[in-house]
Amino acid sequence: MAGGRRNEWPPEDWFGKFYLADLHVHSRFSRATSREMGVPALARVAREKGLALVGTGDFTHPEYFRELSELLEPAPEEGLYVYREDPDGPRFILSAEVSNIFAQNHRKNRRIHTLILAPSLEVVREINLALSRLGDLSADGRPTFGFPVKELVRLLRQISPEIVFIPAHVWTPWYSVFGSFSGFDSVEECFEEETEHIFALETGLSSDPEMNWRVSALDRYTLVSNSDAHSPAKLGREANAFWYPMSYPEIVRALKTGDLAFTVEFYPEEGKYHFDGHRACGVLLAPAETRAHGGRCPVCGGALTVGVMHRVEELADRPEGFRPEGRPLSVHLVPLSEIIAEALGLGPQSKQVKRTYRQLIELGGSEFSLLLEKPYEELADFVPDRILEGLRRVREGRVFVRPGYDGVYGVVSIFREEPPGEEKDSLRQQSLF
């Protein structure tokens, strides 16, 4: 299936006035997470990516909290931290994700994930003490509790009103506010009397701001985008551009007012729950097709996993393409390693792709500098022609995506309508210089 978006682009005079931040990541103490995920790797990769601020992730885990206390020191910017061995490197914001599985409004299977930001290690220590009385924090970097998520907000706000609560990946079918299997039809239905303390929503990989703008009930919320990275390479696949100056209070102000420059977006079709489908049968369906089949798999007759686009259409009261006034720009990108891989006809994990990535980063400064900032004339001095053409097509939104479904990631193609495959041997042997 072909796709693509008209990419918005920040004006040239904005560069230097904003910084990029990825607020939602995980440590190695979360399930299915790389053993590398910790402060040293986050600091190193954030610098390579061009992220000025990154979340710590998983501050609720006792062992990881000890690491954070040992490895981080206060940064000059209020409420932020820096890796002790890299004091001029990326800043850290204290972050964690919490899972609540509970019954509410006559339904048992409510499952909500919440991103939490905290202003200091002292506040985090109090958060962890309070939550340790309610569950086992050492079982997973993303702890699970059996009480309603609104009670989480109430409990932690008693510790500090500066704590920020952001409902995570709000459209994901299994664990989110609007999830087709476990969610609600509104933020208010989920958080009830605590709704006033929710002022930002994380769109998740399978949706983007354009999709959320179709739901007028979400106009009051700031839309943010983060990587939810479980490995270093995924850091920054989505991010937020905040205006300088950088500090925890300024970040909270921006989240409350919506005063962001733009968000960096994964193509939502590439998300693994964008469309409906049934992975076991290899069935991928658009929402209209799912309705035509009565929500059942046309191969086996089992229930289909209803994806994000389907849920957006169920709750939307605006047509596709509607844009509310005054919203931050929405910039859709493809990771540099994927652009290089397709240009060379190789897998993203191949040695040649990794080597080329390193060479380009050394010459260009950072991944986001190459993807977002440097003009083509400057890139042409050191970027091979086919990779440069890939960068141009991504900036212009000229890509094709086979949508993801039922836990299967979508596939982006930059150079043709079909998903990437094998290239000619001559292209395989192409080197950077």
C-alpha positions in Angstrom: 0.0 0.0 0.0 1.4 3.4 -0.9 1.3 6.3 1.5 3.0 9.6 2.3 2.5 13.0 3.9 3.3 16.5 2.9 6.0 17.2 5.4 6.0 20.5 7.3 9.4 21.9 7.9 10.7 24.4 10.5 11.8 27.7 9.1 15.5 28.3 8.7 15.6 31.0 11.4 14.2 28.5 14.0 17.4 26.5 14.1 19.4 27.2 17.2 16.2 28.3 19.1 14.9 24.9 19.9 16.3 21.6 21.3 15.1 18.1 20.8 13.9 15.9 23.6 12.9 12.2 23.9 11.1 11.9 27.2 10.0 8.2 27.2 12.6 5.5 27.2 13.3 2.3 29.2 16.2 0.9 31.0 17.6 -2.7 30.9 15.4 -3.4 34.0 12.2 -3.4 31.8 11.1 -6.6 30.0 12.3 -7.1 26.5 14.9 -4.4 26.7 18.5 -4.2 25.6 21.1 -4.9 28.3 22.9 -1.7 27.1 20.1 0.6 28.2 21.5 2.7 31.0 22.8 6.2 31.6 26.2 5.8 29.8 24.6 4.4 26.6 21.7 6.9 26.7 24.2 9.8 27.0 26.4 8.5 24.2 23.6 7.7 21.8 21.6 10.9 22.6 24.7 12.9 21.6 25.0 10.9 18.3 21.3 11.4 17.5 21.3 15.1 18.3 19.0 14.9 21.4 19.8 17.6 24.0 17.5 16.0 26.5 16.5 12.4 27.2 14.4 10.7 29.8 16.1 8.4 32.3 13.3 5.8 32.1 12.4 3.4 34.9 13.2 5.5 38.0 10.8 3.3 40.0 13.1 0.3 39.8 15.2 0.1 43.1 18.5 -1.0 41.5 18.2 1.5 38.6 17.3 4.3 41.0 20.6 3.6 42.8 22.4 3.9 39.5 20.7 7.2 38.7 21.7 8.5 42.1 25.3 7.5 41.6 25.7 8.4 37.9 23.8 11.6 37.6 24.4 15.1 39.1 22.3 18.2 38.9 22.7 20.1 35.6 22.9 23.9 35.5 19.4 23.9 34.2 16.8 23.7 37.0 15.3 20.2 37.6 17.5 18.4 35.0 20.5 16.2 35.4 23.7 15.2 33.6 25.9 12.1 33.4 28.8 12.7 35.8 31.4 11.5 33.2 30.0 13.7 30.5 29.1 17.0 32.1 28.8 18.8 28.8 26.6 16.1 27.3 22.9 15.6 26.9 20.7 16.5 29.9 18.5 14.0 31.6 14.9 14.4 32.9 13.7 11.9 35.5 11.1 9.7 33.9 9.3 6.4 34.4 6.3 4.5 33.0 3.7 2.9 35.2 1.1 0.3 34.3 -2.4 0.2 35.9 -4.7 -2.8 35.4 -8.0 -2.3 37.1 -11.8 -2.3 37.0 -13.8 0.9 36.4 -17.2 1.8 35.0 -18.5 -1.8 35.1 -15.5 -3.1 33.1 -12.7 -5.2 34.6 -10.0 -5.1 31.9 -8.8 -1.5 32.0 -5.1 -1.3 31.2 -3.5 2.1 31.1 0.2 3.1 30.8 1.3 6.5 32.1 4.6 8.4 31.5 5.6 10.2 34.7 8.2 13.1 34.9 9.6 14.2 38.2 11.6 17.4 39.2 14.3 15.9 41.4 15.8 12.7 42.8 14.4 13.6 46.2 10.9 13.6 44.8 11.6 10.3 43.0 12.7 8.8 46.3 9.3 9.7 47.8 7.4 8.4 44.8 9.2 5.1 45.1 8.6 4.8 48.8 4.9 5.4 48.3 4.6 3.0 45.4 6.7 0.3 47.1 3.9 -0.1 49.7 1.4 -0.9 46.9 3.4 -3.3 44.7 6.8 -4.9 43.8 8.9 -2.3 42.2 11.8 -4.7 41.5 9.7 -7.0 39.3 9.9 -4.8 36.2 11.2 -1.4 35.2 7.6 -0.6 34.3 5.8 -1.7 37.5 2.1 -2.8 37.4 -0.5 -1.9 40.0 -4.1 -3.1 40.5 -5.7 0.2 41.3 -7.3 2.8 39.0 -4.9 5.2 37.3 -6.8 8.2 38.7 -5.6 7.1 42.1 -2.0 7.1 40.9 -2.4 10.8 39.9 -4.0 11.6 43.3 -1.3 9.7 45.3 1.7 11.2 43.5 0.3 14.8 43.5 0.3 14.6 47.3 4.0 14.2 47.1 4.6 17.0 44.6 2.4 19.1 42.4 5.3 19.4 40.0 5.0 15.8 38.9 3.8 15.5 35.3 1.4 12.7 34.1 1.2 11.9 30.4 -1.0 9.1 29.3 1.3 7.0 27.1 0.8 5.8 23.5 -2.9 6.7 23.9 -4.3 4.7 21.0 -2.4 1.4 21.4 -5.0 -1.5 21.5 -3.8 -3.2 24.7 -2.5 -0.6 27.2 -3.8 2.9 26.6 -6.5 5.4 27.3 -8.3 4.9 24.0 -7.2 1.3 23.4 -9.7 -0.9 21.6 -9.3 -3.7 24.1 -8.8 -2.0 27.4 -9.4 1.7 27.2 -12.1 4.4 27.4 -13.7 6.8 24.9 -12.5 9.9 26.6 -9.7 11.2 28.9 -12.4 12.3 31.3 -14.0 8.9 31.5 -10.6 7.4 32.4 -9.3 10.0 34.9 -12.6 11.3 36.2 -12.0 13.9 39.0 -8.2 13.9 38.3 -8.6 14.9 34.7 -7.7 18.6 35.4 -4.1 17.4 36.1 -3.7 15.8 32.6 -2.6 18.4 30.1 -0.5 16.3 27.6 -1.0 13.1 25.6 1.6 10.9 23.9 0.4 10.0 20.4 2.5 6.8 20.2 4.2 5.3 17.1 1.0 4.2 15.4 -0.6 7.6 15.4 0.5 11.2 14.7 -0.8 14.7 15.4 -2.8 14.8 12.2 -4.8 11.7 13.2 -5.4 13.2 16.7 -6.6 16.5 15.3 -9.7 14.8 13.9 -11.0 14.4 17.5 -12.1 17.8 18.8 -12.2 16.5 22.4 -8.4 16.4 22.3 -7.9 20.0 21.4 -7.2 21.0 25.1 -4.2 18.6 25.3 -0.7 19.1 24.1 0.4 16.2 21.8 3.9 14.9 22.4 5.9 12.2 20.6 8.6 10.0 22.1 10.5 6.9 21.1 9.5 4.5 24.0 12.9 3.0 23.2 13.9 -0.4 24.4 17.3 -0.3 22.7 19.8 2.5 22.0 19.3 2.5 18.3 15.6 3.3 18.7 16.3 6.4 20.7 14.9 9.6 19.1 12.7 7.8 16.5 10.1 10.2 17.8 10.9 13.4 19.7 9.8 16.9 20.7 11.3 20.2 19.8 11.1 22.5 22.8 12.0 26.2 22.7 15.0 27.4 24.7 15.6 28.1 27.6 15.8 24.5 28.9 14.7 23.6 32.4 12.1 21.4 34.1 9.7 24.4 34.8 10.0 25.5 31.2 9.2 22.0 30.0 6.1 21.8 32.2 5.0 25.2 31.0 5.4 24.2 27.4 3.4 20.9 28.0 0.6 22.9 29.7 0.4 25.6 27.0 1.3 23.6 23.9 4.2 26.0 23.2 6.4 23.5 21.3 8.1 24.2 18.0 7.2 20.8 16.5 7.2 17.1 17.0 9.3 14.5 15.1 7.1 11.7 14.0 7.6 8.1 13.0 5.3 7.4 10.0 2.3 6.1 11.8 1.6 3.5 9.2 4.9 2.0 10.2 3.6 1.4 13.8 2.8 -2.1 14.6 -0.9 -1.4 15.5 -1.8 1.1 12.8 -4.3 -1.0 10.8 -6.5 -3.9 11.9 -5.5 -7.5 11.3 -4.7 -11.0 12.5 -1.0 -11.8 12.6 -1.5 -15.5 12.8 -3.3 -15.5 9.5 -1.3 -12.7 7.9 -4.5 -10.7 7.5 -4.1 -6.9 7.2 -7.3 -4.8 6.9 -8.3 -1.1 6.7 -11.0 -0.1 9.1 -13.7 -0.2 6.4 -12.7 -3.8 5.5 -12.9 -4.8 9.2 -16.4 -3.5 9.4 -17.3 -5.4 6.3 -16.1 -8.6 7.9 -18.0 -7.9 11.1 -14.7 -7.6 13.1 -13.8 -11.3 12.3 -10.7 -12.6 10.5 -11.8 -13.7 7.0 -9.4 -16.6 7.1 -10.1 -18.3 10.5 -13.1 -16.4 11.8 -11.3 -15.3 15.0 -11.5 -11.8 16.4 -9.3 -9.2 14.7 -7.0 -6.9 16.5 -8.6 -3.4 16.0 -5.8 -0.9 15.3 -5.2 2.7 15.9 -6.7 4.1 12.7 -10.0 2.3 13.4 -10.2 3.7 16.9 -9.5 7.2 15.6 -12.3 6.9 13.1 -14.7 5.7 15.7 -14.1 8.8 17.9 -13.4 11.4 15.2 -15.8 14.2 14.6 -13.7 16.0 12.0 -12.7 15.0 8.4 -9.2 13.7 7.5 -6.9 16.7 6.9 -8.5 19.0 9.5 -6.0 21.1 11.4 -6.8 23.2 14.5 -5.2 26.6 14.6 -2.0 27.2 16.5 -0.7 23.7 16.7 3.0 22.8 16.6 4.4 21.6 13.3 4.5 17.8 12.6 7.7 16.6 10.9 7.8 13.0 9.7 11.2 11.4 9.4 12.8 8.0 8.7 15.8 7.0 10.8 19.1 7.6 9.1 20.2 4.0 9.3 17.1 2.9 7.5 17.7 5.4 4.7 21.3 4.2 4.4 20.2 0.6 4.4 17.7 1.0 1.6 20.1 3.1 -0.4 22.7 0.4 -0.2 20.3 -2.5 -0.5 21.4 -4.0 2.8 19.8 -4.7 6.2 20.0 -1.9 8.9 22.1 -4.1 11.1 24.7 -4.9 8.4 28.4 -3.9 9.0 28.5 -1.6 6.0 25.3 0.3 7.0 26.7 0.8 10.6 30.1 1.9 9.2 28.5 4.3 6.8 26.2 5.7 9.6 29.3 6.3 11.8 31.1 8.1 9.0 28.2 10.3 8.2 27.6 11.2 11.8 31.3 12.1 12.2 31.1 14.4 9.2 27.6 15.8 9.8 27.6 16.3 13.6 24.5 14.2 14.5 21.7 12.2 13.0 19.1 15.0 13.4 21.5 17.5 11.9 21.6 15.3 8.7 17.9 14.5 8.7 16.5 17.9 9.6 18.9 20.8 9.5 21.7 20.8 7.0 20.9 22.2 3.6 21.3 19.9 0.6 24.2 21.9 -0.8 26.2 21.2 2.4 25.2 17.5 2.5 26.2 17.0 -1.1 29.9 17.6 0.0 30.1 14.3 1.9 26.8 12.3 1.4 26.7 9.8 -1.5 24.2 10.6 -4.2 21.7 7.8 -3.5 21.7 8.4 0.3 21.3 12.1 -0.4 18.3 11.4 -2.6 16.8 9.3 0.2 17.2 12.2 2.6 15.5 14.5 0.1 12.6 12.1 -0.4 12.1 11.7 3.3 12.1 15.5 3.9 9.6 15.9 1.1 7.4 13.1 2.5 7.8 11.0 -0.7 7.8 7.5 0.9 5.6 4.4 0.7 4.5 2.4 3.7 3.0 -1.0 4.1 0.9 -0.5 7.3 1.6 -2.4 10.4 -1.0 -4.5 12.2 -1.5 -6.8 15.2 2.0 -6.4 16.5 3.7 -6.5 13.1 5.6 -3.3 12.2 4.9 -1.6 8.9 7.6 -1.4 6.2 8.8 1.9 4.8 10.1 2.1 1.2 11.8 5.3 0.0 12.7 4.3 -3.5 9.8 2.4 -4.8 6.2 1.4 -3.9 7.0 -2.1 -2.8 8.7 -2.8 0.5 12.5 -2.8 0.5 14.1 -6.0 -0.8 17.3 -7.1 -2.5 19.3 -4.5 -4.5 21.8 -5.2 -7.3 25.2 -6.5 -6.4 26.9 -3.3 -7.6 24.8 -1.3 -5.2 25.5 -3.7 -2.4 29.2 -3.0 -2.8 28.8 0.8 -2.8 30.9 2.4 -0.2 30.8 5.9 1.3 33.8 7.3 -0.5 
